[in-house]
Amino acid sequence: MSRLVPPHGSDKLKPLLLSGAELKGERERAKSLAQVKMTSRETADLIMMGIGALTPLDGFMGYDDWKGVCDDYKTAKGLFWPIPFTLSTTEGQAKSLKKGDDVALVDEESGETMGILKVRETYKIDKAHECKQIFRTNDPAHPGVTLVMKQEEVNVAGSVKVLSEGHFPETYPGIYMRPAETRALFEEKGWSQVAAFQTRNPMHRSHEHLVKIAIETLDGVLIHQILGKLKPGDIPADVRSRAINKLVEDYFVKDTCVVSGYPMDMRYAGPREALLHALFRQNFGCSHLIIGRDHAGVGDYYGPFDAQKIFDEIPRHSLEIQPLKIDWTFFCYKCDGMASMKTCPHGKDDRVLLSGTKLRKMMSEGEAVPPEFSRPEVVEILKAYYDSLEEKVEIKLHKHTQAGA
């Protein structure tokens, strides 16, 4: 009997990725089917369904699920779900699709056939309504809003069979892991209380501090980085992976954390995305999700701790995974070390405020990064990356990144 938290809404994982003779047969059959092109986000979502990370979803959502998730955080069947997972196509193609039809799902960038969908329905949505509900804004400058508004006019819903994991297993060997694999690894280590640490940035001293707080109180931590698409200015996954691995190798006790990654694109949905991060980390076997400042945020669209507050606003027992809420952290010269608002009595003049955005800005502008901000081994890897760029990257700080604490 497993001591790990059960998957969301199910007693077992429900991966949709085919294998063996069935995979071979369906790949061959897909060649004769009509094709629906998928964006990078949709392809990544399909892969997440394939590996069981979005258990218990069986495919892309219909209208009732879309509306329920947007307005009430739940599917038509009452399953808690914070962000809709939808697939869009042109109005012209949608008219040719009938309920029960099978279509091949093709990644628009690589041209690879990623899956087969059995059509349940086609429907139109109010994109502006989705953006307001999920992102709390309709501002076209928000990267998540941009992607939703660029979707095709009609959504296609239906169950899926997943035929490929794309480039992720080959591009990130040893980092890319499926939920069944992380669960097996936690079991092997004898862990039952595991915190996930979400990151799209290389880890600075504040990140390191958050993870070590969790290690002090739980069995271990899954440092879980995003391997999908990011917004311009974010550091690529391969560079980030090298920096994180070096930090763990030099500054963490062996076997206290697992470094891994998942194949998803960022939505930058702040509080809603924090809930989604918790949901699929539960499927990966985690009992807790570390929620620090500005989790999954972008710009100044969300308050620095809105992603913590939302866990108190959803119905109890919506998720079995629990948030590990940690206050604003920083380096304090008077404390002579890392501290938080709850542990440091000193003023803002004694504190070095840390953020991934600020670190990227310093590195992109060639500014010296002090050891209080980031470990020198990490800085060395990031400096080599920024030195290799042909064009300077302009990075703007958030208001609450610049503010004194």
N, C-alpha and C positions, 0 to 999 in steps of 0.2 A: 504493500500500500504506500503510495507516494505521500510524502510529507509536504510537498510543494503546493502552492495555491493552485486550485483547478483553473482550467481555461475559462474565458469569459462565456457565460451563458451555456456551458456544456460541461460534461464530465470527462471529455477527451478532446484532443485537437482534431480539427477537421481540415486537413490539407487537401487541396484540389489539384495538385500536380500529379500528372499521370507518369507511369514508368513502364518499362518492359514492352511486352507485345502490344498492350493497349495503347501506349504512347506511339509506337511505330505505326499502328493502324490508323489512329486519329490524325497523325501528321500527314499520312498519305491521303486520307479523306478530306482534309482541310484544303488540299490543292484544288478540289472541284467546287468549293463553296464560294459564295459571294464574300467580299472582304469589307470589313469596317476598320478604318485607320484609327489608331490610338495615339494620343499625345504621350509625352514622357511621363506625366503624372498618372495617366490612366494605365500605362504599361506597368509602372511601378506598383500601382494598386493591385493590378492583376497578379503580379508576382507575389505580393504579400498574401493574397488569397491562396495562391498556389502552395506556399510553404506553411500555411495554417496560422499565420500571424494575425489574420482577421477572423478567426473562428468566432462565431459559427456562421458567418456569411457564406452563401453558396453562389454569389455572383453580384452583378451590378444592380443597384436598387431601382424599384419602380416608383411611380408617383406618390403613392400613399406612404412608402418608406421615406422618400425624399422630404415630403411635407412634415411627417412626424418627427424626423430627425432635426430638421431646421427649427420647428416651432416648439417641440416638446422633448427633445433629446431621446426619442425612442422610435423604434420601427413600428410598422402597422401591427405587429404581433406583440408589442410591448417590450422588446429587448432594448435595454439602454444602449444608445449610440450617439456620439456627440457631433460627428461630421458626416455628411452624405458621401457615399461612394457611387459615382455615376459615370456613365459612358455616353458621349454625345456623337452625333453624326449629322450629316446634312439633311435638310428637309426632303430633298429629292430622293436620297437613298432610303430614308425612313418610309416613304410612301411605297417602296417596293418590298418592304419587310412585312411578313405576316406572322401571327402568333404560331409558334412551333417550328419556325424556320431555324436552321443552323447557319451561323455565319462565322467566318474565320476572322480572328482579331489580329491585326497586323500592326507592329510598331512602325510609326510613320518615319522615324529616323533611320533605323537599321533595315527596315523592310522584312524583318523576321516575323513569321507567323508564331504568335505567342499563345494562342488559345482558340477555343471554339465556344461560342455563346449560343444557347437556345433561346430564341426570342420569346419573352412573355408579353411585353407591351412596348410601345413607343409613346412618348409624351413630351409636351413642352413645359418649361418651368419659367418662373419669374426670377431671372438671374439676379436682379437688383435686390430682391427679397432674400435670396440665399446669402448674398454678400453681407447685407445688413445683419442678418441673424448670426452668421458664422464668424464674420470678421469685425462686426460692430461698426462697419463703415462701408460706404460706397465709393470712397475716394479711389479714382483710377491709379493713383500713385502707389497704392498698397499692392505688393506683388501677388498676393492671393486673389484680390479683387480682379487684377489684370487677367489672371489665368481663367477665372470663372467667366468673365465677360467675353473672353476670346473663344469660349466653347462654341461648338456648332449649335444650331437652333433646336435640335430634337435629341432627347435622351433615349437610349435603348436599354431596356432592362431584361435580365434573364440569368439563368444559371450558367456557370462556366466550367469548362475543363481546361486546365492550364498545361501547356505543352513545353514551356521553356522558362528558365530563370534568367534568361538574357546573359549579359556579360559578367554578372556579379561573381559567380563562383571562380571564374578564371582571373578576373581583375583583382579580387581581394581574397586570395587563398589564406586560410587561417584566421581571417577577420569575419568574412561572411559566414553566418551560421543560421540554421533554421531553428524554430522554436523547439522541435523535438531534440535537436542537438544541444541547445543550451540547457534544457531540462535534464537531459541525460548527464551532462557535465556537472550540474549542480548536485544531482543525486550521487554521482561518483565522489564528489568532494564532501558529501554529508551535509550540504547546506539545505536549510528549509526557509530561513529568513534572508531574502536577497533583495537588495535595493538596486534599482536601475538608475544610472546617471545618463541623461540625454545630453548629447552635444552635437553641434554643427561647427564648433570651433576647436582649435587646439586648446589644451587645458592650461590656464594660467594658475597662479597661486590660490586664487579664490576657489576655482574648480577643484583643485587638489585638496583644499581644506574641506569642502563639502563631502567629497568622497571619503576622506579619512574619518569624518564624523560618523558616517554610516558604517564604516568598517569597525569603528569602536563599539557600535551598539548591535550590529547584526552579524550574520555569518559571513557575508561577503557582498561584493558589489559587481554588477554588470555595467562596465563602461560601454555604453551603446551609442555608437555614432552613426549619423545618417550617411548613407552611401549614394543617395540619389541626387537630383539636381537641386542647386541652391540659387540664391540671387547673385547678381554681379557684385564682386567685391569680397564675397566669402571665400575662404581658403579651400582649395580642392581636397577631396577625400584622401587621395594618396599622400599628400603632404601632411595633412592632419594626422593620418594614421601613424606615420613615422614619428611625428612629434609626441603623440600620446604614448606610443610604445616605448620611446626613450624615457619619458617621464616615469612610467610605471616601472621600467627596468632599474632606474637609478634611485627612485624615491619611495617605492612601496615595498612592503614586506611581501615576499614571494607567496603566491597562492591566496592572496586576500582579495584579488579582483580578477575578473575576466574581461579582456578587451575584445569587443565584437562590433558588428555593424549590421544595419538592416537596409533593404533596397527600396527606399521610399523617397519621394520628393517632399521638400518642406512646403507647407502651406502658409506658414507665418500667421496662424490663426490665434495666437496667444492663449487665452484661457481655454477655448474649445479644443485647441490642439494639445494642451496639457492633459485634458481628459482622454483624448485619443491616444496619446503617448502612454498613459497609464493603462488603458484598456489592452493595447497589444503587448505591453510589457508583462501583463498578467499572463497572456498566452505564452510568452517566452519563459514563464516560471518565476517571475519576480513578485515578491510580496509587498514591496514598497517602491515608490518613485520619488527621487529627490527633486524637490521643487524649490529652486532658489529665486533670485530676482530675475524678472523679465523673461520667464520661461516661454520659448517659442514666439517671442515678440519681434516686432520690427518697428523702427521709427518710434513715434510717441503715440501710437494708437491705443496702447493699453497701459494701465498703471503698473508700476514695478512689481506689485504683488497680487495683481488680479488673478493670476494663474493659481495662486494658493487659495484665494477666497472662493473660487468657483467650486472647489471640492466641498465647501460647507453649504453651497446653495443647491446642489443636486440632491435627489432623494437618497436617504440612507440605504445602504446595501445595493446601490447601483453598480458598484464595483467591489470586488473583494480585495484588490490591491489598495494600499493606503498611501496617501501623500506623506512624505517626510519633509515637512516645511522648515526651511532654514532661513534665518534673517539675513539682511544685507551683510556681507562679509568683506573684509579689507585687511590690509597690513597696517598695524599701528606701531609707530616708532616708540611711543612711551611704553606700550605693552611688550615691545620688542618681539612681535610675532603676529600671526594671523589671529583675527578676532572678529566678533560680530557686534551688532547693536545691543545684543543681550549680555555680552560679556565685557565690553570695553567702555569705561567711564569717561574716556578722553574726548576732546573736541575734534572738529573736522581738520584743523591744521596739522594734527598729528597722524592723520590717516591717508593712506594711498588707496583710492578707490579703484577697483579692478573690474574690467569688463572685456569680453571678447572683441567688441567693436573698438574699444579704446586701444587694445593691443594691436589689432589690425591697422588702425590709423597710425600708430607710432611706427610700426614696421614699414608700412607703405611710404611713409615720409622720411624714412631713414633715421628716425629719432632713436637715441640710445634707450634701451629698455632696462631699467634697474632690476637687480635680483629680487627686490621686494615684490615686483610685479609678475615676473615670470622666470622660471629656472633657465640658467644660461644655456643648457643643452637644448632646450626647446627653442630659445631665441636663435641659436645657431642654425637650426633646421629651417626656421621661418625666414631668416635673413637670406639664406641661399635661394629660397623660393622667390622672394621679392626682388633680389638682385637679378634673377633670370627673366623678369618681366620686361617686355619691350616698352610698354606704356605704363605710366603712373596710374595707380588706382586711387580715385578720390572717395574717401569714406567720411560720412557725416556722423557726428555723435548724437545720441538721443539726449533729450533734456535731462532725464533722470540719470543718465550716465555721467553728465557733467556736474550734477548738483552735489553740494556738500552734504555729508551725513550728520 
